[in-house]
């Protein structure tokens, strides 16, 4: 068999296999693969930006504009906006919904962030007193609600 014919057969076989996996629900998309433990740094690390129980940031590494809340739940982040402080302003005025790149949990409990409103969709969790980048678990710019429990 010629090299070209073999390459075409291998490509066809790979395409058929991929289609079969997709039909069986085995193939993963970014949304399907999203979620997991977000733990990159202790919130006691300077600068101490997170003055609420939960803080979301427009940029990775707890940078850019901030949104802080002293409540253990928010069912829909679409009515909240990032604001600037002395440490960052990128993203100030933007909706928090689907715009957070990092988060901090300034409580003694676990923070759960969700891709859907009303605590639905994929979930990421951050242990007590930790922060981290949402991109590490495929959830950058997808968070729509959270709860602490």
Secondary structure, DSSP 8 states (H G I E B T S, - for coil): --HHHHHHHHHHHHHHHHHHHHHTT-S--HHHH--EE---EETTSSS----SSEEEEEETTTEEEEEEESSSEES-GGG-B-B-BTTB-TTTTSBSTTT--EEEE-SSS-EEEEEETTTEEEEEEE-TTEEEEGGGGT-TT---EEEE-
